Amino acid sequence: MKSKSGFSLIELLIFVSVIAVFFVVGAAVSIASLRSMILNEHKILATHYSEELLEWLNTQKEIDWNLFAEKAAAISGASNTCANVSSCSAVTYCFNTSPINITSLSGWPAPEAGLNPCPQTSLNPGIYSRELTLSVVNCSPGVSICQSSQINVTINTGWTEIGTAYSAPINTVFSVWEQ
């Protein structure tokens, strides 16, 4: 009998199937890596936007603590009025522009209301929404806002990706240095 060299049809089909499985697994790993890379890129940008707002708030707090405290209590009025607090609920503002080009505390956006006050807007890319929530620490209705020496600050930059909501929150407490 003569020896035949080559592969049978079954051997060839098994080889092609094994190679196809390796390519499919490789493609799935590549896609998962790309999704993870894009998600991490969005987390980095969201953290940048949160920290940008935190730095701007720190500057505003140092410029005029009393006006800053009035924003935490949603008191509108003249500068340094030290108005009495009527409600101790947290106040939410929407800061959806970057860079923040508001030069004074009087130029802040109006307080927002509702369950989802900040739409996704002009932060690049346009998938982010940036909320600022301020609340007075140890707040008592009827007490002057200027007597408060601490304000809770929560910045939440959020976005939705592939149907899942993500956020980059920053929580801190601002205190007055001098009274």
SVG drawing of the C-alpha trace seen along z (x, -y; Angstrom):
<svg xmlns="http://www.w3.org/2000/svg" viewBox="-39 -94 43 96">
<polyline fill="none" stroke="black" stroke-width="0.4" points="0.0,0.0 1.0,-3.4 1.2,-5.9 -1.0,-9.0 0.3,-12.3 -2.1,-15.1 -5.0,-15.8 -8.5,-14.2 -11.5,-16.4 -12.4,-15.8 -9.0,-16.9 -9.2,-20.0 -12.6,-20.9 -11.4,-20.4 -8.4,-22.6 -10.5,-25.4 -13.0,-25.2 -10.3,-25.5 -8.7,-28.5 -12.2,-30.1 -12.8,-29.7 -9.4,-31.4 -10.3,-34.3 -13.7,-34.7 -12.3,-34.7 -9.6,-37.2 -12.2,-39.5 -14.3,-39.3 -11.3,-40.2 -10.4,-43.1 -13.9,-44.5 -14.0,-44.2 -10.6,-45.9 -11.8,-48.8 -15.0,-49.2 -13.0,-49.3 -10.5,-51.8 -13.4,-54.1 -15.1,-53.8 -11.8,-54.7 -11.3,-57.7 -14.8,-58.9 -14.1,-58.4 -10.9,-60.5 -12.8,-63.3 -15.6,-63.2 -13.1,-63.4 -11.5,-66.4 -14.8,-68.2 -15.6,-67.5 -12.2,-68.7 -12.5,-71.8 -15.7,-72.8 -14.2,-72.1 -11.3,-74.4 -13.6,-77.1 -15.8,-76.8 -12.8,-77.0 -11.8,-80.3 -15.4,-81.6 -15.4,-80.6 -12.2,-82.4 -13.4,-85.6 -16.6,-86.0 -17.7,-83.4 -21.0,-85.1 -22.1,-85.1 -21.0,-81.5 -23.0,-80.5 -26.0,-82.3 -25.7,-80.1 -25.7,-77.0 -29.0,-78.2 -30.5,-79.4 -30.9,-82.9 -31.1,-85.6 -30.4,-89.1 -27.8,-91.8 -24.2,-90.9 -23.3,-90.2 -26.9,-90.3 -26.4,-87.3 -30.1,-86.5 -31.8,-84.0 -32.2,-80.5 -35.8,-79.5 -35.1,-76.0 -32.3,-73.6 -32.7,-71.5 -29.8,-71.0 -29.6,-73.2 -28.6,-71.8 -27.0,-73.9 -26.2,-72.8 -22.8,-73.7 -22.7,-72.3 -20.1,-74.5 -16.3,-74.2 -14.3,-76.2 -16.4,-77.9 -16.4,-81.5 -18.6,-82.9 -16.6,-85.7 -18.7,-86.4 -21.1,-84.6 -24.0,-86.7 -23.5,-85.0 -24.3,-81.5 -27.0,-79.5 -30.4,-79.4 -31.0,-76.6 -32.4,-73.5 -35.5,-71.6 -36.8,-68.1 -35.4,-64.6 -32.9,-65.1 -32.2,-68.8 -29.0,-68.7 -29.3,-67.7 -26.3,-66.4 -25.0,-69.5 -21.9,-71.3 -19.2,-69.4 -17.0,-67.8 -18.0,-65.2 -21.7,-66.1 -22.5,-63.1 -21.8,-64.6 -24.0,-66.4 -22.4,-68.2 -24.4,-68.9 -23.3,-70.8 -25.2,-70.2 -24.6,-72.5 -26.0,-72.1 -25.3,-74.0 -23.8,-71.8 -25.7,-72.0 -28.4,-74.1 -31.2,-75.6 -34.1,-77.5 -34.2,-81.1 -30.5,-81.3 -28.2,-83.7 -26.5,-81.9 -23.3,-83.8 -23.1,-81.9 -22.6,-78.7 -18.9,-77.8 -19.2,-74.7 -20.9,-73.8 -21.2,-70.3 -20.2,-70.3 -21.1,-67.4 -20.1,-67.5 -21.4,-64.8 -20.4,-64.5 -22.4,-61.8 -22.9,-60.1 -24.7,-57.2 -22.8,-54.6 -24.4,-51.5 -27.5,-51.9 -25.5,-52.1 -25.3,-55.3 -21.8,-56.2 -20.6,-59.1 -17.5,-60.7 -18.5,-62.2 -16.5,-64.4 -17.7,-65.1 -16.0,-67.6 -16.8,-70.2 -15.8,-73.9 -15.1,-75.8 -14.5,-79.5 -11.0,-80.3 -11.7,-83.6 -14.8,-85.1"/>
</svg>
